[in-house]
Every structure is written in C-alpha cells, then in structure tokens.
C-alpha cells in the first residue's frame, strides 16, 4: 500500500520483508518466467531493427520495482546478446529500494514516484509495471519509439480465496479494457496457477502483499492465515507498443 502523504511512503519494512520471503520461495515463478519470455522476444525483435546498429545498450526499467525480485529474474533469464543490458528501477518505498540495492548491486535503483520518472525522454527499451500505479504520459515519454510497456494486473479470479474469506459478498476483479492513449496493444495473455502454502507465515506474507491486509478485520485476517492453504492466482499481462500521440 502506498502511503504517499506519510514521511515514509510506500511499503514498510515488514511488508517488504514479507514480500521478499514469499517471492524468493518461488511461488510466483511462472509470472517471472512469462515476463522474461516477453522481454527476450523483444530483444530478438530489437536485433532485427536497422537502428540497432547505432545502439550499444538496451535499457530495462521497472516502475514500482519493490525489492527488485522481478527485475533480477528477468536479468538472470535473458538470452545471450551482444548488446549490454542495463537494468534499473524505482519505488516510492525507501525500505524496498534499500533492500533491492543491497541484494542486487549490479542493477540500479532509486527512490521516486512512478508519476515522475527520473529518466531521459526516449531512453528505455522496455518498462515493466507490476501491480503499481503510474502516469501513462510519463511511460510514453521515457520509452524509445521501438519500446514496449509490460503491465501486470490482477485478473478476475486473482486470490479469490482471500475475498471469500474476508468479505460477505466477494466480487470478481474487473480489469480495465481501454488501451492507454499513445499505445497500441501488442499482446495480451492471462496467466493463472494454484499455489499451496502449508505454513502460516507464508500465508501471512502473501496477505501482506495485497490491499486486503489493510481493509479486513484482524479477526478475519487471522482466520485466513490459520485456515487457508490453497490459493488461485490470475494475472492479466499486457504488452503495449509505443505509438505517436
């Protein structure tokens, strides 16, 4: 949750630590693999463009990078290329960025808002955005003409078990259908899989990664952590190509 008006906005230490512990156990590995596959395909596409001869570096940017897990996964799963790939990202949470910079010293991180990207215009080959708000105008500004914007958002049944446990009348999440101005939808895919969390701490870590952690009563949250062990994931993944405004 982004506490933008606080002295320390973004996720706190407990939330950042919980997310890292959860992700590093590999529960969302299929999502990291899907993102890496999309970026690798883009690298192949870039290698066929005439302008690539004037380019020696590919820039990958994670807008809302958290503790850096997904960016690191993409960097580790990149196909071999003659191009140098620079990985960088930002997050509004100081705690998340500190943890990312310490864990992944080869990547670059900064504390900043996704609505004011500290990047040169037309400088990024790919921007990744996972469950994070942003400015469509800013994303468009920083992308190169051949750049792509990869977004990941919850689809209809994402963590539906949470809703069933926490709310009397759970509703499906409705993903936005409008393509942002200045972009064309190049690819859309749905990724869903079931995860089994056998330890209460794993379930609490997952809960802390969601808005439900803040909106549900303490009693309902505790019952969820104590009782539930199987969860359904449902991700809406979209790839946008930059077009002229």
Phi and psi restraints in degrees (value plus and minus 20) as a CYANA .aco file:
   2 UNK   PHI    -115.5   -75.5
   2 UNK   PSI      83.9   123.9
   3 UNK   PHI    -108.1   -68.1
   3 UNK   PSI      56.2    96.2
   4 UNK   PHI     -88.4   -48.4
   4 UNK   PSI     -46.4    -6.4
   5 UNK   PHI    -114.1   -74.1
   5 UNK   PSI     -17.0    23.0
   6 UNK   PHI    -107.3   -67.3
   6 UNK   PSI     148.6   188.6
   7 UNK   PHI     -90.0   -50.0
   7 UNK   PSI     -43.5    -3.5
   8 UNK   PHI    -149.9  -109.9
   8 UNK   PSI      59.2    99.2
   9 UNK   PHI     -90.0   -50.0
   9 UNK   PSI     141.9   181.9
  10 UNK   PHI      70.7   110.7
  10 UNK   PSI    -188.9  -148.9
  11 UNK   PHI     -88.2   -48.2
  11 UNK   PSI     121.6   161.6
  12 UNK   PHI    -104.4   -64.4
  12 UNK   PSI    -199.8  -159.8
  13 UNK   PHI     -80.4   -40.4
  13 UNK   PSI     -63.5   -23.5
  14 UNK   PHI     -82.6   -42.6
  14 UNK   PSI     -61.3   -21.3
  15 UNK   PHI     -86.7   -46.7
  15 UNK   PSI     -62.8   -22.8
  16 UNK   PHI     -84.1   -44.1
  16 UNK   PSI     -64.6   -24.6
  17 UNK   PHI     -85.5   -45.5
  17 UNK   PSI     -59.6   -19.6
  18 UNK   PHI     -84.7   -44.7
  18 UNK   PSI     -61.7   -21.7
  19 UNK   PHI     -86.4   -46.4
  19 UNK   PSI     -63.0   -23.0
  20 UNK   PHI     -82.2   -42.2
  20 UNK   PSI     -64.6   -24.6
  21 UNK   PHI     -80.6   -40.6
  21 UNK   PSI     -61.2   -21.2
  22 UNK   PHI     -87.2   -47.2
  22 UNK   PSI     -70.0   -30.0
  23 UNK   PHI     -86.5   -46.5
  23 UNK   PSI     -57.7   -17.7
  24 UNK   PHI     -92.6   -52.6
  24 UNK   PSI     -29.7    10.3
  25 UNK   PHI    -104.7   -64.7
  25 UNK   PSI     -20.8    19.2
  26 UNK   PHI      63.4   103.4
  26 UNK   PSI      -7.3    32.7
  27 UNK   PHI     -85.8   -45.8
  27 UNK   PSI     -49.6    -9.6
  28 UNK   PHI    -127.8   -87.8
  28 UNK   PSI       3.9    43.9
  29 UNK   PHI     -77.6   -37.6
  29 UNK   PSI     -59.6   -19.6
  30 UNK   PHI     -77.7   -37.7
  30 UNK   PSI     -53.8   -13.8
  31 UNK   PHI     -89.1   -49.1
  31 UNK   PSI     -64.8   -24.8
  32 UNK   PHI     -80.3   -40.3
  32 UNK   PSI     -58.9   -18.9
  33 UNK   PHI     -84.9   -44.9
  33 UNK   PSI     -60.6   -20.6
  34 UNK   PHI     -85.3   -45.3
  34 UNK   PSI     -62.4   -22.4
  35 UNK   PHI     -84.0   -44.0
  35 UNK   PSI     -62.5   -22.5
  36 UNK   PHI     -82.9   -42.9
  36 UNK   PSI     -59.3   -19.3
  37 UNK   PHI     -83.2   -43.2
  37 UNK   PSI     -60.9   -20.9
  38 UNK   PHI     -83.8   -43.8
  38 UNK   PSI     -65.2   -25.2
  39 UNK   PHI     -86.9   -46.9
  39 UNK   PSI     -59.1   -19.1
  40 UNK   PHI     -82.7   -42.7
  40 UNK   PSI     -58.8   -18.8
  41 UNK   PHI     -84.3   -44.3
  41 UNK   PSI     -56.1   -16.1
  42 UNK   PHI     -87.5   -47.5
  42 UNK   PSI     -57.0   -17.0
  43 UNK   PHI     -80.8   -40.8
  43 UNK   PSI     -60.6   -20.6
  44 UNK   PHI     -83.5   -43.5
  44 UNK   PSI     -61.9   -21.9
  45 UNK   PHI     -83.6   -43.6
  45 UNK   PSI     -63.2   -23.2
  46 UNK   PHI     -80.0   -40.0
  46 UNK   PSI     -56.4   -16.4
  47 UNK   PHI     -86.8   -46.8
  47 UNK   PSI     -36.5     3.5
  48 UNK   PHI    -115.4   -75.4
  48 UNK   PSI     -27.8    12.2
  49 UNK   PHI    -100.3   -60.3
  49 UNK   PSI     119.5   159.5
  50 UNK   PHI     -78.4   -38.4
  50 UNK   PSI     -52.9   -12.9
  51 UNK   PHI     -91.9   -51.9
  51 UNK   PSI     -32.0     8.0
  52 UNK   PHI     -84.3   -44.3
  52 UNK   PSI     -41.9    -1.9
  53 UNK   PHI     -84.8   -44.8
  53 UNK   PSI     -46.9    -6.9
  54 UNK   PHI    -112.4   -72.4
  54 UNK   PSI     -16.5    23.5
  55 UNK   PHI    -136.6   -96.6
  55 UNK   PSI     108.3   148.3
  56 UNK   PHI    -131.3   -91.3
  56 UNK   PSI     -30.0    10.0
  57 UNK   PHI    -157.7  -117.7
  57 UNK   PSI     117.7   157.7
  58 UNK   PHI    -126.3   -86.3
  58 UNK   PSI     112.7   152.7
  59 UNK   PHI    -130.4   -90.4
  59 UNK   PSI     102.8   142.8
  60 UNK   PHI    -133.8   -93.8
  60 UNK   PSI     106.7   146.7
  61 UNK   PHI    -146.2  -106.2
  61 UNK   PSI     113.1   153.1
  62 UNK   PHI    -127.2   -87.2
  62 UNK   PSI      88.6   128.6
  63 UNK   PHI    -109.2   -69.2
  63 UNK   PSI      78.7   118.7
  64 UNK   PHI      77.7   117.7
  64 UNK   PSI      33.3    73.3
  65 UNK   PHI     -97.1   -57.1
  65 UNK   PSI     -32.8     7.2
  66 UNK   PHI      38.9    78.9
  66 UNK   PSI    -154.9  -114.9
  67 UNK   PHI    -108.3   -68.3
  67 UNK   PSI      -8.6    31.4
  68 UNK   PHI      70.1   110.1
  68 UNK   PSI     -12.7    27.3
  69 UNK   PHI     -79.9   -39.9
  69 UNK   PSI     -72.4   -32.4
  70 UNK   PHI     -87.4   -47.4
  70 UNK   PSI     -59.6   -19.6
  71 UNK   PHI     -80.4   -40.4
  71 UNK   PSI     -62.5   -22.5
  72 UNK   PHI     -84.1   -44.1
  72 UNK   PSI     -60.3   -20.3
  73 UNK   PHI     -80.4   -40.4
  73 UNK   PSI     -65.1   -25.1
  74 UNK   PHI     -82.3   -42.3
  74 UNK   PSI     -62.6   -22.6
  75 UNK   PHI     -84.7   -44.7
  75 UNK   PSI     -55.2   -15.2
  76 UNK   PHI     -94.8   -54.8
  76 UNK   PSI     -45.6    -5.6
  77 UNK   PHI    -123.4   -83.4
  77 UNK   PSI      -8.4    31.6
  78 UNK   PHI     -88.1   -48.1
  78 UNK   PSI     122.5   162.5
  79 UNK   PHI     -90.6   -50.6
  79 UNK   PSI     139.4   179.4
  80 UNK   PHI     -91.2   -51.2
  80 UNK   PSI     114.5   154.5
  81 UNK   PHI    -169.0  -129.0
  81 UNK   PSI     135.2   175.2
  82 UNK   PHI     -95.2   -55.2
  82 UNK   PSI     -34.7     5.3
  83 UNK   PHI    -101.2   -61.2
  83 UNK   PSI     124.9   164.9
  84 UNK   PHI    -102.1   -62.1
  84 UNK   PSI     109.4   149.4
  85 UNK   PHI    -128.7   -88.7
  85 UNK   PSI     101.7   141.7
  86 UNK   PHI    -121.9   -81.9
  86 UNK   PSI     104.5   144.5
  87 UNK   PHI    -127.8   -87.8
  87 UNK   PSI     107.0   147.0
  88 UNK   PHI    -166.2  -126.2
  88 UNK   PSI     142.3   182.3
  89 UNK   PHI    -186.4  -146.4
  89 UNK   PSI     151.1   191.1
  90 UNK   PHI    -161.1  -121.1
  90 UNK   PSI     141.6   181.6
  91 UNK   PHI    -172.5  -132.5
  91 UNK   PSI     131.6   171.6
  92 UNK   PHI     -97.2   -57.2
  92 UNK   PSI     -35.9     4.1
  93 UNK   PHI    -107.8   -67.8
  93 UNK   PSI      97.8   137.8
  94 UNK   PHI     -82.3   -42.3
  94 UNK   PSI     -58.8   -18.8
  95 UNK   PHI     -83.2   -43.2
  95 UNK   PSI     -61.4   -21.4
  96 UNK   PHI     -85.0   -45.0
  96 UNK   PSI     -64.2   -24.2
  97 UNK   PHI     -86.6   -46.6
  97 UNK   PSI     -60.8   -20.8
  98 UNK   PHI     -80.1   -40.1
  98 UNK   PSI     -62.3   -22.3
  99 UNK   PHI     -88.2   -48.2
  99 UNK   PSI     -59.4   -19.4
 100 UNK   PHI     -85.1   -45.1
 100 UNK   PSI     -66.5   -26.5
 101 UNK   PHI     -84.0   -44.0
 101 UNK   PSI     -55.7   -15.7
 102 UNK   PHI     -91.9   -51.9
 102 UNK   PSI     -58.2   -18.2
 103 UNK   PHI     -98.9   -58.9
 103 UNK   PSI     -56.2   -16.2
 104 UNK   PHI    -144.8  -104.8
 104 UNK   PSI      54.1    94.1
 105 UNK   PHI     -87.1   -47.1
 105 UNK   PSI     -36.6     3.4
 106 UNK   PHI    -100.8   -60.8
 106 UNK   PSI     -32.7     7.3
 107 UNK   PHI    -121.6   -81.6
 107 UNK   PSI     150.1   190.1
 108 UNK   PHI    -139.5   -99.5
 108 UNK   PSI     114.9   154.9
 109 UNK   PHI    -155.9  -115.9
 109 UNK   PSI     133.1   173.1
 110 UNK   PHI    -168.7  -128.7
 110 UNK   PSI     135.4   175.4
 111 UNK   PHI    -113.7   -73.7
 111 UNK   PSI      95.4   135.4
 112 UNK   PHI    -187.4  -147.4
 112 UNK   PSI     150.6   190.6
 113 UNK   PHI    -109.8   -69.8
 113 UNK   PSI     123.9   163.9
 114 UNK   PHI     -91.7   -51.7
 114 UNK   PSI     -27.2    12.8
 115 UNK   PHI    -113.0   -73.0
 115 UNK   PSI     -27.0    13.0
 116 UNK   PHI    -161.6  -121.6
 116 UNK   PSI      62.7   102.7
 117 UNK   PHI     -94.0   -54.0
 117 UNK   PSI     106.6   146.6
 118 UNK   PHI    -101.1   -61.1
 118 UNK   PSI      38.5    78.5
 119 UNK   PHI    -151.3  -111.3
 119 UNK   PSI     130.0   170.0
 120 UNK   PHI     -90.5   -50.5
 120 UNK   PSI     123.7   163.7
 121 UNK   PHI     -81.4   -41.4
 121 UNK   PSI     125.2   165.2
 122 UNK   PHI      36.2    76.2
 122 UNK   PSI      23.0    63.0
 123 UNK   PHI    -135.8   -95.8
 123 UNK   PSI     -34.0     6.0
 124 UNK   PHI    -130.2   -90.2
 124 UNK   PSI     116.6   156.6
 125 UNK   PHI    -105.8   -65.8
 125 UNK   PSI     -46.8    -6.8
 126 UNK   PHI    -172.4  -132.4
 126 UNK   PSI     117.2   157.2
 127 UNK   PHI    -140.8  -100.8
 127 UNK   PSI     108.4   148.4
 128 UNK   PHI    -126.3   -86.3
 128 UNK   PSI     117.9   157.9
 129 UNK   PHI    -161.1  -121.1
 129 UNK   PSI      90.9   130.9
 130 UNK   PHI    -135.7   -95.7
 130 UNK   PSI      93.9   133.9
 131 UNK   PHI      31.5    71.5
 131 UNK   PSI      17.8    57.8
 132 UNK   PHI    -152.1  -112.1
 132 UNK   PSI     122.7   162.7
 133 UNK   PHI     -95.3   -55.3
 133 UNK   PSI     139.8   179.8
 134 UNK   PHI    -184.2  -144.2
 134 UNK   PSI     154.0   194.0
 135 UNK   PHI    -121.0   -81.0
 135 UNK   PSI      98.7   138.7
 136 UNK   PHI     -80.4   -40.4
 136 UNK   PSI     -54.9   -14.9
 137 UNK   PHI     -85.3   -45.3
 137 UNK   PSI     -61.0   -21.0
 138 UNK   PHI     -87.4   -47.4
 138 UNK   PSI     -62.0   -22.0
 139 UNK   PHI     -80.3   -40.3
 139 UNK   PSI     -65.0   -25.0
 140 UNK   PHI     -81.5   -41.5
 140 UNK   PSI     -60.3   -20.3
 141 UNK   PHI     -82.6   -42.6
 141 UNK   PSI     -62.9   -22.9
 142 UNK   PHI    -104.7   -64.7
 142 UNK   PSI     -36.4     3.6
 143 UNK   PHI     -96.4   -56.4
 143 UNK   PSI     123.2   163.2
 144 UNK   PHI     -89.2   -49.2
 144 UNK   PSI     141.9   181.9
 145 UNK   PHI     -74.7   -34.7
 145 UNK   PSI     -50.2   -10.2
 146 UNK   PHI    -116.8   -76.8
 146 UNK   PSI     -10.7    29.3
 147 UNK   PHI     -96.7   -56.7
 147 UNK   PSI     141.7   181.7
 148 UNK   PHI    -145.7  -105.7
 148 UNK   PSI     133.0   173.0
 149 UNK   PHI    -139.3   -99.3
 149 UNK   PSI      94.6   134.6
 150 UNK   PHI    -121.2   -81.2
 150 UNK   PSI      99.0   139.0
 151 UNK   PHI    -135.6   -95.6
 151 UNK   PSI     124.1   164.1
 152 UNK   PHI    -149.8  -109.8
 152 UNK   PSI     103.7   143.7
 153 UNK   PHI    -156.3  -116.3
 153 UNK   PSI     142.2   182.2
 154 UNK   PHI     -88.3   -48.3
 154 UNK   PSI     115.6   155.6
 155 UNK   PHI    -114.1   -74.1
 155 UNK   PSI    -193.6  -153.6
 156 UNK   PHI     -74.6   -34.6
 156 UNK   PSI     -62.3   -22.3
 157 UNK   PHI    -126.7   -86.7
 157 UNK   PSI      -1.2    38.8
 158 UNK   PHI     -85.1   -45.1
 158 UNK   PSI     102.0   142.0
 159 UNK   PHI      30.6    70.6
 159 UNK   PSI      24.3    64.3
 160 UNK   PHI     -82.6   -42.6
 160 UNK   PSI     -48.3    -8.3
 161 UNK   PHI     -81.3   -41.3
 161 UNK   PSI     -53.5   -13.5
 162 UNK   PHI     -81.2   -41.2
 162 UNK   PSI     -67.2   -27.2
 163 UNK   PHI     -82.4   -42.4
 163 UNK   PSI     -61.4   -21.4
 164 UNK   PHI     -82.9   -42.9
 164 UNK   PSI     -56.5   -16.5
 165 UNK   PHI     -98.5   -58.5
 165 UNK   PSI     -49.1    -9.1
 166 UNK   PHI    -121.5   -81.5
 166 UNK   PSI     -43.3    -3.3
 167 UNK   PHI    -144.3  -104.3
 167 UNK   PSI     126.5   166.5
 168 UNK   PHI     -90.2   -50.2
 168 UNK   PSI     -54.0   -14.0
 169 UNK   PHI    -149.2  -109.2
 169 UNK   PSI      59.8    99.8
 170 UNK   PHI     -86.0   -46.0
 170 UNK   PSI     123.0   163.0
 171 UNK   PHI    -144.2  -104.2
 171 UNK   PSI     129.4   169.4
 172 UNK   PHI     -89.9   -49.9
 172 UNK   PSI     124.5   164.5
 173 UNK   PHI     -95.6   -55.6
 173 UNK   PSI     115.1   155.1
 174 UNK   PHI    -127.7   -87.7
 174 UNK   PSI      92.8   132.8
 175 UNK   PHI     -96.8   -56.8
 175 UNK   PSI     126.6   166.6
 176 UNK   PHI     -86.2   -46.2
 176 UNK   PSI     125.4   165.4
 177 UNK   PHI    -131.2   -91.2
 177 UNK   PSI     -28.4    11.6
 178 UNK   PHI    -104.8   -64.8
 178 UNK   PSI     107.7   147.7
 179 UNK   PHI     -94.2   -54.2
 179 UNK   PSI     108.1   148.1
 180 UNK   PHI     -78.2   -38.2
 180 UNK   PSI     126.8   166.8
 181 UNK   PHI     -82.4   -42.4
 181 UNK   PSI     115.2   155.2
 182 UNK   PHI      73.5   113.5
 182 UNK   PSI     -14.7    25.3
 183 UNK   PHI    -156.3  -116.3
 183 UNK   PSI     137.0   177.0
 184 UNK   PHI    -140.3  -100.3
 184 UNK   PSI     124.6   164.6
 185 UNK   PHI     -99.1   -59.1
 185 UNK   PSI      91.2   131.2
 186 UNK   PHI    -110.7   -70.7
 186 UNK   PSI     -49.4    -9.4
 187 UNK   PHI    -180.1  -140.1
 187 UNK   PSI     122.8   162.8
 188 UNK   PHI    -161.8  -121.8
 188 UNK   PSI     112.9   152.9
 189 UNK   PHI    -165.6  -125.6
 189 UNK   PSI     133.8   173.8
 190 UNK   PHI    -130.0   -90.0
 190 UNK   PSI     111.1   151.1
 191 UNK   PHI    -143.2  -103.2
 191 UNK   PSI     103.0   143.0
 192 UNK   PHI    -160.1  -120.1
 192 UNK   PSI     122.9   162.9
 193 UNK   PHI    -179.1  -139.1
 193 UNK   PSI     142.2   182.2
 194 UNK   PHI    -121.7   -81.7
 194 UNK   PSI     116.3   156.3
 195 UNK   PHI    -138.7   -98.7
 195 UNK   PSI     126.0   166.0
 196 UNK   PHI    -135.0   -95.0
 196 UNK   PSI      99.6   139.6
 197 UNK   PHI    -134.1   -94.1
 197 UNK   PSI      84.3   124.3
 198 UNK   PHI    -107.6   -67.6
 198 UNK   PSI     -34.8     5.2
 199 UNK   PHI    -130.1   -90.1
 199 UNK   PSI     117.3   157.3
 200 UNK   PHI     -74.9   -34.9
 200 UNK   PSI     -56.5   -16.5
 201 UNK   PHI     -85.3   -45.3
 201 UNK   PSI     -55.9   -15.9
 202 UNK   PHI     -82.5   -42.5
 202 UNK   PSI     -61.4   -21.4
 203 UNK   PHI     -88.8   -48.8
 203 UNK   PSI     -57.4   -17.4
 204 UNK   PHI     -88.6   -48.6
 204 UNK   PSI     -57.9   -17.9
 205 UNK   PHI     -80.7   -40.7
 205 UNK   PSI     -63.6   -23.6
 206 UNK   PHI     -84.7   -44.7
 206 UNK   PSI     -63.2   -23.2
 207 UNK   PHI     -79.4   -39.4
 207 UNK   PSI     -58.7   -18.7
 208 UNK   PHI     -89.3   -49.3
 208 UNK   PSI     -35.2     4.8
 209 UNK   PHI    -104.7   -64.7
 209 UNK   PSI     -23.2    16.8
 210 UNK   PHI    -138.5   -98.5
 210 UNK   PSI     141.4   181.4
 211 UNK   PHI     -86.2   -46.2
 211 UNK   PSI     -40.6    -0.6
 212 UNK   PHI     -81.1   -41.1
 212 UNK   PSI     -46.4    -6.4
 213 UNK   PHI     -79.7   -39.7
 213 UNK   PSI     -49.8    -9.8
 214 UNK   PHI    -118.1   -78.1
 214 UNK   PSI     -41.1    -1.1
 215 UNK   PHI    -119.0   -79.0
 215 UNK   PSI     -34.8     5.2
 216 UNK   PHI    -117.9   -77.9
 216 UNK   PSI     138.6   178.6
 217 UNK   PHI     -92.8   -52.8
 217 UNK   PSI     136.5   176.5
 218 UNK   PHI     -80.8   -40.8
 218 UNK   PSI     -56.2   -16.2
 219 UNK   PHI     -85.2   -45.2
 219 UNK   PSI     -64.4   -24.4
 220 UNK   PHI     -89.2   -49.2
 220 UNK   PSI     -57.0   -17.0
 221 UNK   PHI     -84.7   -44.7
 221 UNK   PSI     -61.3   -21.3
 222 UNK   PHI     -86.0   -46.0
 222 UNK   PSI     -58.9   -18.9
 223 UNK   PHI     -83.8   -43.8
 223 UNK   PSI     -59.5   -19.5
 224 UNK   PHI     -81.9   -41.9
 224 UNK   PSI     -68.6   -28.6
 225 UNK   PHI     -82.5   -42.5
 225 UNK   PSI     -55.4   -15.4
 226 UNK   PHI     -96.3   -56.3
 226 UNK   PSI     -56.0   -16.0
 227 UNK   PHI    -126.2   -86.2
 227 UNK   PSI     -60.9   -20.9
 228 UNK   PHI     -98.5   -58.5
 228 UNK   PSI     122.0   162.0
 229 UNK   PHI    -152.6  -112.6
 229 UNK   PSI     -35.4     4.6
 230 UNK   PHI    -141.3  -101.3
 230 UNK   PSI     114.2   154.2
 231 UNK   PHI    -155.4  -115.4
 231 UNK   PSI     123.2   163.2
 232 UNK   PHI    -120.7   -80.7
 232 UNK   PSI     107.6   147.6
 233 UNK   PHI    -121.2   -81.2
 233 UNK   PSI     130.6   170.6
 234 UNK   PHI    -174.5  -134.5
 234 UNK   PSI      82.9   122.9
 235 UNK   PHI    -129.8   -89.8
 235 UNK   PSI     116.7   156.7
 236 UNK   PHI    -121.2   -81.2
 236 UNK   PSI      91.1   131.1
 237 UNK   PHI    -129.6   -89.6
 237 UNK   PSI     106.8   146.8
 238 UNK   PHI    -151.2  -111.2
 238 UNK   PSI     123.8   163.8
 239 UNK   PHI    -139.7   -99.7
 239 UNK   PSI      99.2   139.2
 240 UNK   PHI    -127.4   -87.4
 240 UNK   PSI     117.7   157.7
 241 UNK   PHI    -119.6   -79.6
 241 UNK   PSI     121.3   161.3
 242 UNK   PHI     -90.9   -50.9
 242 UNK   PSI     115.9   155.9
 243 UNK   PHI    -149.3  -109.3
 243 UNK   PSI     152.9   192.9
 244 UNK   PHI    -102.8   -62.8
 244 UNK   PSI     115.6   155.6
